[in-house]
Amino acid sequence: MVGKTKYIVEYFQADALAWTARAILSLAGVEYENKFPEWPAHSPKTPFGRMPVLTEISPDGSKFVLAESCAIELYLAEKYGFLPKDIKEKATAMQYYFQFVDIFETFGNHTFYYKTETSRERFLDRVKTFIERHEPILENSKSGHYCGDSLTLPDILLYFLHKSVIELDDQSLNLFATQQTPAISKLVAMVGEYPGIKKAFL
């Protein structure tokens, strides 16, 4: 019997930068293990001194180790069919993807580093701009998805962004009010129906 490919996701005991990788693996129905190494003692054992780190273990026992969250997410999304096949559609999905990368960086700076009213306002302004640009994109989608008629990486990231923002505070919750963002809210609800999506959260 041929064995299955397995994965180890090394990160802190938090969702943050490892959530998307976990979500892709969960949605794909792939077996994976979360590991929470002692930090910073584990730092020298990682490729670049930081996490997350993904280890892919093939049925023959060989290992493929990949660091950097964006590289991990794009690799898994490509491998498990969460990126379009057409080169132009893929480029379109990628432009949405890097919008999310940018906004999550602003979120991380506020939540984990600066934690000031200024950093909070900077993040919320970024979210407002995001909504202004992305709501029309999804309004014009016949399927309600960012790309084509199936779940892709930008859809998954929208779900996580929505959850992250509405849990920040009451003012943030109002940004994604359903009456103001019907297309975004519809896609968030669609993604939330996938059984694997909630398994990604710790």
C-alpha positions as CSV (number, residue, x, y, z in Angstrom):
1,M,0.0,0.0,0.0
2,V,1.3,3.4,-0.9
3,G,1.6,5.7,2.1
4,K,0.3,9.3,2.3
5,T,2.3,12.5,2.2
6,K,2.3,14.1,5.7
7,Y,3.1,17.6,6.9
8,I,4.5,19.2,10.0
9,V,3.7,22.9,10.6
10,E,6.1,24.5,13.0
11,Y,4.9,27.8,14.6
12,F,4.0,29.5,17.8
13,Q,0.8,28.4,19.5
14,A,-1.2,31.0,17.6
15,D,-3.1,31.3,14.3
16,A,-1.3,34.3,12.8
17,L,1.2,33.4,10.0
18,A,0.6,29.7,10.1
19,W,-3.2,29.8,9.8
20,T,-3.4,29.9,6.0
21,A,-1.1,26.9,5.6
22,R,-3.1,25.0,8.1
23,A,-6.3,26.0,6.4
24,I,-5.2,24.8,3.0
25,L,-4.1,21.5,4.4
26,S,-7.4,21.1,6.3
27,L,-9.5,22.0,3.3
28,A,-7.5,19.6,1.1
29,G,-8.1,16.8,3.7
30,V,-4.4,16.3,4.1
31,E,-2.8,14.9,7.3
32,Y,-0.7,17.4,9.2
33,E,0.8,17.9,12.7
34,N,1.2,21.2,14.5
35,K,4.5,21.6,16.4
36,F,5.2,24.4,18.8
37,P,9.0,24.5,19.3
38,E,10.6,26.2,22.3
39,W,11.6,29.7,21.1
40,P,14.1,31.2,20.6
41,A,16.1,28.0,21.4
42,H,14.7,26.4,18.2
43,S,15.7,29.4,16.0
44,P,19.1,28.0,14.8
45,K,17.3,24.8,13.7
46,T,15.1,26.7,11.2
47,P,16.3,27.6,7.7
48,F,16.3,31.4,8.3
49,G,15.9,31.7,12.0
50,R,12.2,32.2,12.1
51,M,8.9,30.5,11.7
52,P,6.6,29.2,10.3
53,V,8.4,26.2,8.8
54,L,6.7,23.5,6.8
55,T,8.1,20.0,6.5
56,E,6.6,17.7,3.9
57,I,7.3,14.0,4.4
58,S,6.8,11.9,1.3
59,P,5.7,8.2,1.4
60,D,9.3,7.1,0.8
61,G,10.4,9.1,3.9
62,S,12.1,11.9,2.1
63,K,11.6,15.4,3.4
64,F,11.1,18.8,1.8
65,V,11.5,21.7,4.2
66,L,10.1,25.2,3.3
67,A,10.3,28.4,5.3
68,E,8.6,31.8,4.9
69,S,4.8,32.0,5.2
70,C,4.2,33.4,1.6
71,A,6.3,30.6,0.1
72,I,4.6,28.0,2.1
73,E,1.1,29.3,1.3
74,L,1.7,29.6,-2.5
75,Y,3.3,26.1,-2.6
76,L,0.4,24.4,-0.9
77,A,-2.2,26.4,-2.8
78,E,-0.6,25.4,-6.1
79,K,-0.2,21.8,-5.1
80,Y,-3.8,21.3,-3.8
81,G,-5.6,23.3,-6.4
82,F,-6.3,26.6,-4.7
83,L,-4.8,28.7,-7.5
84,P,-6.2,28.9,-11.0
85,K,-4.5,27.0,-13.8
86,D,-4.7,29.7,-16.4
87,I,-1.7,32.0,-16.2
88,K,-3.7,35.2,-16.4
89,E,-6.3,34.0,-13.9
90,K,-3.4,33.0,-11.6
91,A,-1.8,36.4,-11.9
92,T,-5.1,38.0,-11.0
93,A,-5.4,35.7,-8.0
94,M,-1.9,36.6,-7.0
95,Q,-2.6,40.3,-7.1
96,Y,-5.4,39.8,-4.6
97,Y,-3.1,37.5,-2.6
98,F,-0.5,40.2,-2.2
99,Q,-3.2,42.7,-1.2
100,F,-3.9,40.4,1.8
101,V,-0.2,40.0,2.5
102,D,0.1,43.8,2.8
103,I,-3.0,44.2,5.0
104,F,-2.0,41.4,7.3
105,E,1.5,43.0,7.7
106,T,-0.2,46.2,8.9
107,F,-2.4,44.1,11.2
108,G,0.6,42.3,12.7
109,N,2.5,45.5,13.2
110,H,-0.4,46.9,15.3
111,T,-1.4,43.7,17.2
112,F,2.1,42.4,18.1
113,Y,4.5,45.4,18.0
114,Y,3.2,49.0,18.1
115,K,-0.2,48.5,19.9
116,T,-0.9,52.2,19.7
117,E,-3.9,54.2,18.7
118,T,-1.9,55.4,15.7
119,S,-1.1,51.9,14.5
120,R,-4.7,50.9,15.1
121,E,-6.0,53.7,12.9
122,R,-3.4,53.0,10.2
123,F,-4.7,49.4,10.1
124,L,-8.4,50.3,10.1
125,D,-7.8,52.9,7.3
126,R,-6.1,50.1,5.3
127,V,-9.1,47.9,5.9
128,K,-11.5,50.7,4.7
129,T,-9.5,51.1,1.5
130,F,-9.5,47.3,1.0
131,I,-13.3,47.1,1.4
132,E,-13.8,50.0,-1.1
133,R,-11.7,48.2,-3.7
134,H,-12.7,44.6,-3.1
135,E,-16.5,44.9,-2.6
136,P,-17.0,45.9,-6.2
137,I,-14.7,43.1,-7.4
138,L,-16.9,40.5,-5.7
139,E,-20.1,42.3,-6.6
140,N,-19.1,41.7,-10.3
141,S,-18.4,38.0,-9.7
142,K,-21.1,35.7,-11.0
143,S,-20.1,32.9,-8.6
144,G,-19.3,35.1,-5.6
145,H,-15.7,33.9,-5.6
146,Y,-12.6,36.0,-6.4
147,C,-11.6,33.7,-9.3
148,G,-13.8,31.4,-11.3
149,D,-16.5,29.4,-9.6
150,S,-14.4,27.5,-6.9
151,L,-12.5,28.2,-3.7
152,T,-9.1,29.8,-4.2
153,L,-6.4,31.3,-2.0
154,P,-7.8,34.8,-1.9
155,D,-11.2,33.5,-0.8
156,I,-9.5,31.7,2.1
157,L,-7.6,34.8,3.1
158,L,-10.7,37.0,3.0
159,Y,-12.3,34.7,5.6
160,F,-9.3,35.0,7.9
161,L,-9.1,38.8,7.5
162,H,-12.8,39.1,8.2
163,K,-12.5,37.0,11.4
164,S,-9.3,38.9,12.5
165,V,-10.9,42.3,12.0
166,I,-14.3,41.7,13.6
167,E,-12.5,40.3,16.7
168,L,-10.3,43.4,17.1
169,D,-13.0,45.7,18.7
170,D,-16.5,47.0,18.2
171,Q,-15.5,49.7,15.8
172,S,-13.7,47.1,13.6
173,L,-16.8,44.9,13.6
174,N,-18.8,47.7,12.0
175,L,-16.4,47.9,9.0
176,F,-17.7,44.5,7.8
177,A,-21.4,45.1,8.5
178,T,-23.4,43.0,6.1
179,Q,-25.5,45.8,4.8
180,Q,-22.3,47.7,3.8
181,T,-20.4,44.8,2.4
182,P,-22.9,42.3,1.0
183,A,-20.6,40.7,-1.5
184,I,-17.8,40.3,0.9
185,S,-20.1,39.0,3.6
186,K,-21.6,36.5,1.1
187,L,-18.2,35.1,0.3
188,V,-17.1,34.9,3.9
189,A,-20.3,32.9,4.6
190,M,-19.6,30.6,1.7
191,V,-16.0,29.9,2.9
192,G,-17.3,29.3,6.4
193,E,-19.4,26.4,5.1
194,Y,-16.4,24.3,4.2
195,P,-15.9,21.7,7.0
196,G,-12.1,22.0,6.9
197,I,-11.9,25.8,7.4
198,K,-12.6,25.8,11.2
199,K,-10.2,22.9,11.8
200,A,-7.4,25.3,10.9
201,F,-7.9,27.3,14.1
202,L,-6.1,26.3,17.2
